[in-house]
């Protein structure tokens, strides 16, 4: 039979998975954050990687919103502080998602302008 972990071990596992998830998202989005106008052509190869990172951020945001609107236990004393922290976290996620989508649009517009005019940087 499968043995159950203690509540503190389950919490540590959840925190570790959360950190690993954000490390993967950061790795996927890093080329999009670190590009400059000189490396615009090379950033096009990381487009799908960035889109996968944005999709993962949207999924994390969806999970956070579900946790915010449908909490497991309302009788807990920390429910108010938990809700406030989840609200701040979800607002930060939305800001990050909008920022990343703006970066993808910027790359697309700059690459289309460069290919239309024939200018390469």
N, C-alpha and C positions, 0 to 999 in steps of 0.2 A: 504494500500500500504506500501511498504517497504521504510523506510526513509533512505536517504543517509547520511553517516558520512562525517564530514569535512576532508579535506586532512591531517590535523595534527592528527586527531583521527585514520584515516586509517594507517598513518605511525606508530603510537604507537601500533596499533593492529599487524601490520606486524613485528615490533621489538619484541613484546611479543611472537608471534608465533615462531619467529626465536630462541629466548632464550629458549622457552619450547622444541622445537625440539632438540636443542643441549643438554639440560638437559636430555632428554630421551636417546639420543645417548650416553652421558657420563655414564648414569646409566647402559645401556646395555653393555658397554665396560669395566666398572670398574673391574669386576673380572679378565678379561684378562690382565689388566694393573697391578693388585696388587698381582698376584700369584708369588710364589717362588718355589724352587724345593721341599720343604717339602709338599706343598699343591697341588702337581701335580695331584694326584688322584682326589681330589675334584674339580679341575678345569674342568674336563671332563664333569661334569654336566652342566656347563655354556657354552658349545660349541655352541649350537643353539642360545643362547642369544647373544653371541659375533658375530656370523655370521649375525644375524639380524641387529646388530649395524653397522657392516661393510657394509651391503647392504644399510642401510639408509645413510651412509656416501657417498657411490657411487652415490646414487640418488641426494644428495645435491650437489655433484661434478658435475653431469650432468646438474642440473639446473643452477649452476654457469657458466658452459661452454656455455650453451645456452644464458644466460644473457650477457656473454662476447662477443660472436660472433654475436648475433642478438639483439643489444640494441634497446630499445623502441624509444628513442629520441636522434638523433645524433647532433641536433643543440644546445643542452645544453652546457653551458660553462664548466660545471664540467665533461663533458664526458671523457676527458683525465685522470683526476685524478681518476674518477670512474673506468675506464678501468685498470689503474695501480693497484688500490686496489683490483679489482676483480682478476687480474692476480696473485698478491701475495697471495690472499686468496685461489685461486685454487691450487697454488703450495703447500701451507701448507696442503690443503686437500689431495693432492696426496701423500705427505710425510706421513701423518697420516694413510692413507689407506694402503700404503706399509708397514709401521711399524706394523699395526694391523695384516695384513696378515702374516708377518714374525713371529709375536707372535703365531698365530694359528698354523703355520707350526712347530714352536719350540715345542709347546705343543704336537702336534701329534708325532713328532720324539722322544721326551723324553718319551712319554707314550708307544710308540711301542718298544723302547729300554728296558724300564723297564719291560714290559710284556714278551719280548723275553728272557731276561736273568733271569727272576724270581726274580729280586732284587726289593725290595720296600723301599722307603725312608720314 
